[in-house]
Amino acid sequence: MSFKKVVLSTFALAALAVSPAHAQPAEFNGTILKIWNEATSGSEFIFTLSVNGRCGTPHFQVSRSSTNYQEMMAIVLAAFTANKPVGIYVASCRNYQGISRNIVSHGYVSK
């Protein structure tokens, strides 16, 4: 096999391995049903939406290590208090005690 074919084959396999659906955050829109802070999982800020996220569950987590942790807490609390829908972007999934959580990258309050 020529060098050119090997390089092209490698790029083709790499393109298949990095799915566009998982390369960028996915957006989900819904109403916040419940909010809680779970000290046993590292004091992560967790909320339940009216829709399932990319990970197959309605549980969304804002990691304390996130650079926009306080902003996301403010967005979620404001939307919950005003009973407004939110747009949430999910960056990845995390399994905690057998439950998948959608890890939030950013979001906004809808009108």
C-alpha angles and dihedrals in degrees: 000000000000124000091247092055092048092051093047091047090051092052091048092052092046091052090053092048093055105059114199089225090063098033094070131039113268120226123230126182124203149115122280110244102175139007128197143158115226112206093186092064095050100284093293119173109239132182138175121231129201089245135053117252132218091287093059098252135088092234116110126186131200107202116225088226091061114113091227096044096126093044092051091048089052092048093049094045093047092049092046093048094047093040090235125149120250137213110222127188116211117208101179147337130259127192114215120177091338096311121109116224128196108232109221122223099178143326149175143223113254125221 
